[in-house]
Amino acid sequence: MNSTPEIPDPRPLYARATAQLATLVAAVRPEQLDGPTPCSEYDVRDLLGHLVSAARRIATVPEGSEGKGPDVPEWTADVPAEQWPELYEDGCKRMLSAWDSDEVMDAVVTVPWGQMPGRIALSGCVMETVGHTWDLARSIGWTGELDEEVARFALSSAQLALPAKGREHLPFGEVQQVPEGADTTTRLAAWLGRDPEWRSPGSPAQQ
């Protein structure tokens, strides 16, 4: 008997996750672009560049069975804060259009982290999008509520895809302890190895 849990269509959740993240991208102020993020390798500008690049990379995957995502390089640029929302929304539109076909959900595709059915690959994109939403929210001191349903899906995907132990060869740290009362997006961040207590210097408490 196949014990693998059935994965719902991730496309509506991806659309909600990216719309939520687009709100935060639009909230970034020019003076915040050089600020730190929970991802030690990124400042805010680098994170925005990564978000745009990732959307463009994964948008190329359904073009063929071999996938072309890895051929689109990571990039960051000296882009004014007011231009990042347009760039990110353009990347998301490409993603949603590229993955619109029902057939691609069950076709085997190649993404930067391996070969798998499109449904699983796009679920991973939801996980990454929500994880980076938490990163950006903490980086800019954003205090709005985050979508709990999308976060629950992302956390479930993360727990299925990532082991709790033995991550030495994965680009994620060990699971972190979650503070009492943390929302689901923070629980996801902790599962992805982020410090759930991390805040940008000078930002107000959010929980």
C-alpha positions in Angstrom: 0.0 0.0 0.0 1.2 3.5 -0.9 1.5 5.4 2.4 2.6 8.7 0.8 0.1 11.4 1.8 -1.9 12.9 -1.0 -0.7 16.4 -1.8 -3.3 19.0 -2.7 -2.9 21.2 -5.7 -0.3 23.7 -4.5 -1.0 26.4 -7.2 -3.7 28.3 -5.3 -1.5 28.3 -2.2 1.5 29.4 -4.2 -0.6 32.3 -5.5 -1.6 33.3 -2.0 2.0 32.9 -0.7 3.5 35.1 -3.4 0.7 37.8 -3.1 1.5 37.9 0.6 5.2 38.2 0.0 4.6 40.9 -2.6 3.0 43.0 0.1 6.1 42.8 2.2 8.4 43.5 -0.8 6.4 46.7 -1.5 6.9 47.7 2.2 10.7 47.7 2.0 12.1 51.2 2.5 15.3 52.4 0.7 17.3 52.6 4.0 16.5 48.9 4.7 18.1 47.5 1.6 21.5 47.1 3.3 20.1 45.7 6.5 20.6 42.1 7.8 18.3 39.2 7.4 17.9 35.9 9.3 19.8 34.3 6.3 23.4 35.2 7.2 24.5 35.2 3.6 21.9 37.8 2.5 21.2 41.4 3.3 17.7 42.7 2.4 18.9 43.6 -1.1 20.4 40.2 -1.7 17.2 38.5 -0.4 15.1 40.5 -2.8 17.4 39.5 -5.7 17.2 35.9 -4.6 13.3 36.1 -4.6 13.2 37.5 -8.1 15.8 35.0 -9.4 14.0 32.0 -7.8 10.7 32.9 -9.4 12.3 33.3 -12.8 14.3 30.1 -12.4 11.3 27.9 -11.5 9.1 29.5 -14.2 11.4 27.8 -16.8 11.0 24.3 -15.4 7.7 23.2 -17.2 9.3 24.1 -20.5 10.8 20.7 -20.8 11.5 17.4 -19.0 15.1 18.4 -18.3 14.1 21.7 -16.8 16.0 25.0 -17.4 15.8 26.5 -14.0 19.5 25.9 -13.1 20.4 27.9 -16.3 19.0 31.1 -14.8 21.7 32.5 -12.5 21.3 33.9 -9.1 21.6 37.7 -9.2 21.4 40.8 -7.2 21.5 44.3 -8.5 21.6 47.9 -7.3 17.9 48.3 -7.9 16.0 51.1 -6.2 13.6 50.0 -3.5 10.6 51.2 -5.5 11.4 48.9 -8.4 11.6 45.6 -6.5 7.8 45.1 -6.2 7.5 45.3 -10.0 10.3 42.9 -10.5 9.0 40.4 -8.0 5.4 40.5 -9.3 6.7 40.0 -12.8 8.6 36.9 -11.7 5.5 35.6 -9.9 3.3 36.1 -13.0 5.8 34.1 -15.0 5.6 31.3 -12.4 1.9 31.2 -12.3 1.6 31.2 -16.1 4.2 28.5 -16.5 2.6 26.1 -14.0 -1.0 26.7 -15.1 -1.3 23.3 -16.9 -2.8 20.5 -14.9 -0.5 18.0 -16.7 2.6 19.5 -15.2 1.4 18.7 -11.7 2.0 15.0 -12.2 4.8 15.2 -14.8 8.3 14.6 -13.6 10.3 17.8 -13.7 13.8 18.9 -12.8 14.3 21.6 -10.3 17.5 22.8 -8.6 16.9 20.3 -5.8 16.2 17.2 -7.9 13.7 15.4 -10.1 10.2 14.9 -8.8 6.5 15.3 -9.8 5.6 18.9 -10.4 3.1 18.9 -7.6 5.9 18.2 -5.1 8.3 20.6 -6.7 5.8 23.4 -6.5 5.0 22.5 -2.9 8.6 23.1 -2.2 8.3 26.5 -3.8 5.4 27.3 -1.4 7.7 26.3 1.5 10.5 28.5 0.3 8.2 31.5 -0.4 6.7 31.3 3.1 10.1 30.8 4.7 11.4 33.9 3.0 8.3 35.8 3.9 9.2 35.3 7.5 12.8 36.3 6.8 11.7 39.6 5.1 9.1 40.3 7.7 11.6 40.1 10.5 14.2 42.0 8.5 12.0 45.1 8.0 10.1 44.9 11.3 6.8 44.1 9.5 4.0 43.6 12.1 1.1 42.4 10.1 -0.5 38.9 10.4 0.6 36.2 8.0 -1.6 33.6 6.3 -2.0 30.7 8.6 -3.4 28.2 6.1 -0.5 28.8 3.7 1.9 28.5 6.5 0.4 25.2 7.7 0.8 23.8 4.1 4.4 25.1 4.0 5.3 23.6 7.4 3.8 20.2 6.4 5.8 20.3 3.2 8.9 21.1 5.1 8.4 18.3 7.6 7.9 15.8 4.8 10.9 17.0 2.8 13.5 17.7 5.5 14.6 15.4 8.2 14.7 16.7 11.8 18.2 15.4 12.2 21.2 14.8 9.9 21.2 17.9 7.8 24.9 18.2 7.3 24.7 18.0 3.5 21.6 20.2 3.2 21.3 24.0 3.0 19.4 24.2 6.2 20.5 24.3 9.8 19.2 22.1 12.6 15.6 22.5 13.8 15.4 25.2 16.4 13.2 25.3 19.5 10.0 27.3 19.0 8.9 29.9 21.7 5.5 29.3 23.3 2.7 30.9 21.3 4.7 31.2 18.1 2.6 31.4 14.9 2.9 28.8 12.2 5.2 30.8 10.0 7.6 31.1 12.9 7.4 27.4 13.5 8.3 26.9 9.8 11.2 29.2 10.2 12.4 27.2 13.2 12.0 23.9 11.2 14.1 25.4 8.4 16.9 26.2 10.9 16.2 29.9 11.5 16.6 31.4 14.9 12.9 32.1 15.7 13.9 34.9 18.1 15.8 36.7 15.4 14.9 40.4 14.8 16.6 43.1 12.9 18.4 45.5 15.2 16.0 48.2 16.3 12.9 46.5 15.1 9.9 46.3 17.5 8.8 43.0 19.1 6.2 41.4 16.8 4.9 38.6 19.0 
